[in-house]
Amino acid sequence: MIKVLALLCLTLLTAPLPAADEVETVAPPSTQEQYLPGVALSQGITEITGVAISPLLGISSVGAWRYWKSPAEARSSLPWYAQPWAWGTGLCLLVLCFLKDSLGTAVPGLLKKPFDMVELFENKASALVASGAFVPLVAAEMSKHLEAEKAAVPTASLTGETMAFIDLSWLMIPGAVIAFLLVWICSHAINVLIILSPFSTVDAGLKLLRTGLLAMIGVIYAIAPWLAAALCVVLILVAACLAPAAMRLAIFGARFAADILLPSRGKRRATPENPHVFTLGRLAGLPPRTGGRLVLLDDGTAVFRYRRWCVLDERTVPLPDGVRQVEKGIFSPSLVHGREAEESTLLLFLPRYRGHEETVAGHLKLHGVRDHAMVRGFSAVKEWLRGMLRRRPEPARL
């Protein structure tokens, strides 16, 4: 129901902009036509932000709205996303996602995780298409409307008489793509949190939060376009601050989900001698979900080795002293440090290292392997049931 509400609200901000050559340029400053560039700019900013929050929902609703609002003779010349094959396919996928989320609340969260992981990669594919083939079109329309009202930047005094104006699309298209990616990477973090959460109710709450934000933008745009644009600018600035953490989470989620969905590929790439790991807490000041490898140095010291920003210089951080054990997990092992009363989980291995716990602990000279707390609980329950249901031995015959 929330997704349907968001779809209806999003269509309020996806009405097609009038063609640039249709904008009045001779009207006095007080007329409505003079205000059109502001409306076009507000609509473009809101449209790009809304699509970044949910690319598949945004592109499909924009395409369907423009198709039905266009005259029949002009529909063949509409952009690709306004063609029935494009928005129809997107709406069908949205229906499948809606059914998954609706029925998923009635089943254990672990059974729904593979479908959530498929949706994770669908979100990536939709964002790739939107950033390369949708956002530039919207930004180009915005620049045309501004240029039609003589809003280009004059540069005659700097470059001479041969170049009087700069094409605004040179500035607006890269800026729009960057703003889209900033908002999308933060929204995509919700998909990663969903595949990590074992509870269906938490999954529904996270999706409700994202869809509610999308619906709020649509409602505010229907009330005041400039207010919706201002809200979207605030969201873009907040996303710019959160983008580094969201990027780390996105990389972690992609590698985690790929190992679950393609286990044979992950097993082939497993290297128990220097396994792939991600930080869970702050290890020597490193932010959570920093990716790297566990390596044993020549002097017998186990260290965490990583690259700054994935491509810069390589650095090593020694693991803290004390008891260090590999804990078997439901999806992947983890490295636990300390005694039971004060233990903490330092690192999380990729799922490809399930079954390699003994090898990893032996090679890195750790203090053994133990079962996950949930597994230990199941084992205790199983032993109790076995003892309760075990038949009493028959008395010896004389």
Salt bridges, closest charged atoms under 4 A:
GLU47 OE2 - ARG66 NH2 3.64
ASP101 OD2 - LYS3 NZ 3.36
ASP101 OD1 - LYS100 NZ 2.75
ASP101 OD1 - LYS207 NZ 2.91
ASP116 OD1 - LYS100 NZ 2.69
ASP116 OD2 - LYS112 NZ 2.92
ASP116 OD2 - LYS113 NZ 3.98
GLU119 OE1 - LYS100 NZ 2.95
GLU119 OE1 - LYS207 NZ 2.81
GLU141 OE2 - ARG66 NH1 3.15
ASP203 OD2 - LYS112 NZ 3.40
ASP203 OD2 - LYS113 NZ 2.92
ASP259 OD2 - ARG352 NE 2.87
ASP313 OD1 - ARG308 NH2 2.89
ASP313 OD2 - ARG315 NE 3.13
GLU327 OE2 - ARG370 NH2 2.89
GLU343 OE2 - ARG370 NH2 2.86
GLU383 OE2 - ARG386 NH1 3.58
